[in-house]
């Protein structure tokens, strides 16, 4: 009886730790979504200006559209690739794209003028190319995390609200820190650092998921008990 209670307590503590880790991942991704959105204005301003149609139309519009696609894509992934470390792969892909952004900025922002587009449609096209992919990828994280928490513990409304609330609060923090402080530093260094953090986090998640899948797949062998011999 005591052994069973200890086992239940250990399982409960492990489940709580995994829940906290999952919510923290959602918060980190929420932070980086808003960081990219604020830095997006700084990226586009030298080429297209900082008029309202660049800030609110192109940058905010692209992130809203991309996140909506990401939420749908994340929900689709939940039912299709449950046996793969999809969350880690998504984070690695998002980190790789963010790391590449400093190289992509100049050619992508100059391309609309070569196509004859004005500042409005040119900024929209540039924002879509530069920030569409990472924001879609980061948008898939919350549905995946909510799905996994609900499978393990139930209470879908509670965990959906928890993940969305905490990730949105982290987005607010990312907005303040980026707008007040990070914009003062090197754009290239900020993007590279953010991409590396996402990539390392994704690699850690992949390793954990692979090890957890291996543990669950390996059969637990027990020594057979000695049978009494007949007299």
N, C-alpha and C positions, 0 to 999 in steps of 0.2 A: 504493500500500500504506500509506504513512504517512498519507495523507488518510483512508483507511478506518479506520485505528486511532484517529486523532484523533476521527473522528466517533463511533466506538463508545465511546470514553472520555467524550465529551461527553454522549452518550445515557445512559450508565451514571450519570454524576454527576447529570444531571437526574432520572433515575428515583429515585436515592437521596434527592434533595431532596424530591421529591413524596411519597416514602414517609415521611420524617421529618415533613413537613407534615401528612400524613393521620393519623399516630399522635398528633401534637400536638393535632389537632382532637378526636380521641377522648378524649384526656386532659382537655381543657378541658370537654368535655361530662360526663365522669365527675366532675370537680370540682363542676360546677353541680348535678348530680343530688344529690350528698350535701349540698351547701349548702342546696338547697331542702328536703331531708328534715329537716335540723337546724332550719332556720327554720320548718318546718311545725309543730313542737312549740310554738315561740314564738307562732305565729299563732293556734293553736287554744286555748292555755292560758287566755287571759283569758275565753273563752266557755265552755269545757268542762272546765277544770281540767287538771292534768298527771298524772292517775292513769295507771296502767299500761295501761289499755285505750285511752287516748288516744294514748300514746306508741308502744306496741308493737302494739296492735291496729289503730288507725285510720291513723296516719301511716306506720309501717313496712309495714303490710299493703297500703295503697294504693300505695305506691311499688313494692313487689314485684310486685303485680298489673299495674300500669301498665308497668313495665319488661318484663315477660313479653309483654304485648301489643305493646309497641314493638319488641321483638326479632322477633316474628313479622311485624309490619307492615313492618319494614325489610327482612326477607328477601323478602317479597312485592314490595316496590318494586324490588328489584334486578333482577327479571326483567320488569318492566312499563314502566318509564319511564327506560330507560338513556340516551335521547337528551336528557333534560331536566336542568337543574341542580338535581336533587331535594335534594341534600345542603344546598345553600345555602338553598333554600326552607324546608326543615325547620328549620334554625337560625334563620331570620328569624321563622318562626311561633312557635317556642319563646320567642324573645326578646320578641316582642310580647305573648305571654300573661304572661310574668314581669313585664313592665312594667305590665300591667293589674292585677296581683294586689293592690296596695294599695287600689285602688278596689273590688275585688270582695270583700274580706275581710269587712267588716261586714255587707252584705246576705246573703252566703252563710252566714255563721256564725249569723245570727239566724233564717234561714229554717227550720232544723230545729225550733226551739222553736215557731214558728208552726204547724208541721205536727203538733205534739204528740209529737215524738220525745224520748227521754231523752238523757243525755250520751253514752252509748255509741254508739247508732245515729246520733245527731245529729253527733257528731264524725266518724264514718265517712263520712257523706254529705257533710259539708263538706270533708273531706280529698279525697274523690273528685272533687268539683267543682273545687276550687281547684288541686289538684296532679296530677290524672289526665292532663289534656291535655299540660302541659309534660313530664312524665316519660315519657309515651308517645312524644312527639316526640324527646326526647333518647335514648330507648332505641333508636330506629331508626338512630342514627348508626353504632354499632359494626358491625352487619351490612353496611351500605352500604360502609363503609371496608374491611372485610375482603374483601368481594366485589371491589372495585376493585383492591386490592392483589394478590389472587390472579389476576385476569384479566391483570394486567400482568406478574407475576413468578412465578406458580405457587406451590408450597409452601403449600397451604392450611392445614395443621396449624400450621406455624411462624407464619404471619401472624395466624391466629386467636388463637393463644396470646399473641403479642406485643401485639396490640391489647387483648385482655381483661386481660392482666397490667398493662400500662401505664395503662389507664383505671381499673382498680381501685386501683392505687397512687395515682393522682390523686384518686380518691374518698376514700381515706384522708387525704390531705393536706387536701382540702376539708372533711372532717369535723373534723379537728383545728383548722384555722384558723377555721372558722365557730363551732365550739363554744367555743373559747378566746378568740376576739377579736371576730369579726363580730357576735355576739349583743350585744355591748356598745354597738354603734352603732345609728343609726337604721334601723329595719326598712324603712321606705319608701325611704330612700336606697340601702340595700344591694340591695333588689329592683330598683329602677330601674337602678342601675349594672350589675347582672348582666344584666338584659334588654338594655340597650344594647350590652354587650360581645357577647352572643350575636347580636344583630341585625347589628352591624358585621361580625362574623366571617362570618355567613351572606351578607351582601352581597358581601364580598370573595370568598367561594367562588363565588357566582353569576357575578361578573365573570370570574373565572379560568376557570370552566367554559365560559362563553359564548365567550370569546376562544380557548380551546383547541379548541372545536368548530369555530369559524370557521377556525382555522389548518388543522385536519385536513380540512375540507371544501374549502378553496381548492386548485385544482390548481396544481402547481408547473410553471411554464412555463420552457422552456429555449430559448435561441437556437439555431436550426438551424445546423449546421455548413456552411461553404461547400463546395460540391461542386466537384471539379476539372472544369474545362472541357475539352472535347475539343479537341485541337489541330487 
